[in-house]
Amino acid sequence: MEFFNIKQHSRRGVLHTPLSAIVRNVSGGVCNTPLRLVFGWFVALLCFSSCTEKIDLKLKTSETRLVVEGGVSFESCEIILSTTMPYFSSTDDIPFVSNAEVKITEFDENMQATRLFELIENPIKAGHYSYSATDNVYGQQRHTYRLNISLNEPIGGRNVYTSETVFPPIADRIDSVRAVWGQNLFVLMLAGRDRDTNSIRTGWNIEVFADDPDGENYYALIVLKNGVPLNDTLTRLLLFDNQMIRAANIGLRGVPMAYISDSSDAAAQEGDTLGLEIRGVSQDYYRYIHEFSNVYGGSNPMFGGVPANVRGNISDGAIGYFWAHGSRKAFDIADKSKSPTMKWCETLEQWLSPELFHLCP
Amino acid sequence: MSIFFRFSILCFLVVTTLFSTISAQRNFTLSGTIRDGSNGETLIGASVLVKNANGGIHGVVTNVYGFFSISLPRGEYSVTFSFIGYESQEKEISLTQNTTLPIELRPVSTALSEVVITEQRGNQAIARNEMSVVRMSIQAIRQIPTLMGEVDVIKAIQLLPGVMATSEGGSGFSVRGGAPDQNLILLDEATVYNAAHALGFFSVFNNDAIKDVAIYKGDIPVQFGGRLSSVLDVRMKDGNSKRLEGTGGIGLLSSRLTLEGPIIRDKTSFLVSGRRTYFDLFLPLSKNPMAQNVRLYFYDLNAKIVHQFSEKSRLYLSAYNGLDIFGTRLGEYMQFDYGNTTLTARWNYIYTPKLFSNLTMLYSKYNYAMGAEMGGAKFTWLSDLSDIGGKLDFTWFANTDNTVRFGTSSIYHMYSPGFVDFSLGGSMGMLFEGDIDNRLELGNNYALENAIYLGNDQKINEQISLKYGIRLSSFSNVGGDTVYYYDQNFNVTKAVKYTKGEFYNTHWGFEPRIGATYMIDDATSIKANYSRTVQYVQLAQTSTGGNPLDMWFPANPNIKPQKADMYAMGLFRNFQENKWETSLEFYYKDIFNCIDFKDHPNVMLNPQLYGEIRQGKGKAYGMEVMIKRPDGKINGWISYTLSRSERTIPTISKGKTYLAPFDRTHNFTIVGNFKISERHIFSANWVFYTGNAVTFPSGAAFYNGLWLPIYPEHRNEARMPNYHRLDVSYTIKSKPNPDKRWSYDWNFGIFNAYGRKNPWIINFKEERGADYKYAEMTYLFGIIPSVTFNFKF
């Protein structure tokens, strides 16, 4: 019964962010969840048993388009080029694009060109282009990056594709994170007690202490357990923006941002090193990730609209996104004796205020 | 604008000149109400045929209140009153003064039925000066096989040409390429905003409480307005005014019980009817702990009281309430309810035998509530929409050749699109201290919808009849909430909070409607028609199936009202002395300010909903063929529709014209009933239609280790597989026994008799490891047998 499946990052997944969950909840994303559950029941009852079946469909294939993935971070500068393919293709079929000329020009805040990165294709991995800086300096905050791709063979009728993106500022440091064991608000709201144990779910809430620069800032979080990222694919990133934090006037001072459930595959034990990587992404990329997740999750006749393509930022109808952003990391050793920092009581109301809606597509 | 102005002046002139010439002649009026002699129910659409000594014939039919009126010169007449399924009555009348006749027709006794019906079948379908209208009695609807034996008005309507279900098993329907929210659904004059139970698998109309259903697919009479595509006019029974009577049924899904009878014989009658599903009562028996905790049912309650003060004055009070409940106690508690309530008070008053009036006061409400309570945290989401209003309608039977209708209506709409309350109790322990109570409210908004109309139905001569009229409507937004204004790129430019009661925006609508009928001979006619309709409220529905959370929202400064111009032409011919009725209709519809949602819309609980909407043009055209045998040993119909429905909206689908989601090229239906004997009836229907226009992926990109589907630039270029289904049913009636008051019947049915797996949705999935993708369909119904026991006492 996949059609009422909830997006991974909200229910099935290992991780929950109370903050973003609430806001998404109010904005409609997760409000679907109880409803979908209920509807799911109904449909399940109607069908008595599974009533899905694979079918053969002949799908039209639209014109081949260039797919661009990659960007500039503090540590790297990489671009992957491939093309679109018929829908029922497999990973063996991916047509990576070789022999392209890929350049990234850097501009400072006054739009003066400062550097030029000429990316070189990896001899082993076709279509993977990267730049290695001699001084090890790659992306810089507030600088603009312009991507120029010249293809050897035209794709989609063109040889040249461009894109431009600005590296958003990010806090210079993320002071620390704290891993605190306990319940999770999000789980309480939507899933109730564990079906098998009939007990309230417990897990590790990860609190964040960090600076939050002025302006509208958008963040994507990745949870690290013993150094291993648990959710680094695009559709499972935890997303939040600083406006809700601003509205609540709390800053990033001890807000629990991620949750690792004890009943999940990724359950953490005392003594594990738990950490967070915070990426400071642009508003447009933030939107892109949301759209990507929605499109990836598919739609159903009750809730989805007409499916549409994710809007990227590459010129001339190419698919994908050219991003520039940096990240910070911090870690803590899991220890059940720690107690939480925040009391949320006065602040939730502000988080729920309608002014925040437009931030949550 | 000026063209309408001129048109209305023309209307006025035509009408006034007509009446001045007519009043010179000395005529008398023959009027009355036609009822079912067995229970006192008024008969809608019964025919009155008046023959004078010279063999000249005039015919009229009764209106929705069973009333007829005809003006004739002094003289001797032979008048025949008839209605399908009833013995006709013939009266010799010497008209020397205005005469009122209360007529009671007796239902045909079984022995004589064939003969009487065949004799009295008229050529109404040919002669009536209206087209694109189908009226169905509940008896006819009951014969159609249905899902789980639940007799369903909307499912029956969906079998007519030009009417299509928008999703498998759903109650949403599209009329002539229109959207499901373009249908005005009326229950005793009150709007029903969501006619679906259980996600649309059943409709809200309990057949025991319903008398008659009419659908206007076009040629919408001037007294109706507010929707572009159609009017579904459902009338409840009045209640037996002769004796106490009960009807009921026990089915697999639900049970029904209706009681009706006189409070004062022939004066006051009542009807109370209830239906409830009891599927959920068996769930605790399930071994599945999930199923055990589910609450899942719906019910309908209908009530009506009719009081006749005199032959001239009658009062009708009707009420309906229905509710769907989905819930589970698993976890702690979660529930979702939605339902409609309607109340109508109507007062018929016959000022003179020529002037019939009806005053309606109405109230209608649709609301839903969703709640969850878990671990001390509570979540509530409420939304509702209510209407309160009145209508005043007059019919002036000016003379033999002219029937003038005029009236006014005024409805105040109250929208409360969303109220969310989110509270966390003290039990949150670690994260929270004390209680938290948070609310979110999307502003309530209000609107006043007014209309006046004037129309005339005019018989020019034996061959030609005309119908013309105009409806003038207005829609005013009334303050109370914050209105966002947008620039060309749909970014918010300003937010204005209007004070409560402030009229800050008004849209106007001029709706001319013209039609003509030309009788080629007694069995053949050509009809043509133009009508304009205007729609001021619409449903925020992004999916084709729709769901109960979809909310209605009004036109406002951001959204212009939708308008449609429809042109229709038809050829009607009866064969073998009206035993066979055939029709061929063509329609062409231009829709202006047609609505659709942008890509990636956010329609749920979004205060800036209007920024998600795009408007453009729509077009729909098609051909409808129907061959019908209204009664006889084998009766039923075959219908075929060839149609297309498209939209052109600048910022959607790159501005290219695309197919509407309910575009279906072919739609074919056969409905048949075979009376094997008086006690045994076999019925079957088969439907076939082209799959919905949908958007399927046309490629894939491998991005970030994931398969991202790529969609075509233009919407709805693919099709779902073709749909077809056969349903059959067999009815066995009890032996007719005049000594016993009670009777019963058994109905055995099979829905989807040959087990066609019609896809409800098609999902695209990938096997783990992301190296293999496939399409998977979900189908809702296998072969579903049903048995229903119906009784009457």
Interface residues (C-beta under 8 A of the other chain):
Chain A: M1 E2 F3 P18 V26 S27 G28 C31 N32 P34 L35 L37 V38 F39 W41 F42 V43 L45 L46 C47 C51 T52 E53 K54 I55 D56 L57 L59 K60 T61 S62 T64 R65 V67 E69 S82 T84 M85 P86 Y87 F88 S89 S90 T91 D92 I94 V180 G182 Q183 L185 L188 M189 L190 A191 G192 R193 R195 I200 N205 T233 L234 T235 P256 E291 F292 N294 V295 Y296 G298 S299 N300 P301 M302 F303 G304 G305 V306 P307 A308 N309 V310 R311 I319 G320 S339 P340 M342 K343 W344 C345 L348 E349 L352 S353 P354 F357 H358 P361
Chain B: S167 A198 L199 F201 F279 L283 P289 M290 A291 V294 L296 F326 G327 T328 L330 G331 E332 M334 Q335 F336 M370 A372 M374 G375 G376 A377 F379 W381 V420 F422 L424 M428 G429 M430 L431 F432 E433 G434 I436 N438 R439 L440 L442 V492 T542 S543 T544 G545 G546 N547 L549 F597 D599 H600 P601 N602 V603 M604 L605 N606 P607 Q608 P661 T695 F696 P697 S698 G699 A700 A701 F702 Y703 N704 G705 L706 W707 L708 P709 I710 Y711 P712 E713 R715 N716 E717 A718 P721 K757 P759 W760 I761 I762 N763 F764 K765 A770 D771 Y772 K773 Y774 A775 E776 M777 T778 Y779 L780 G782
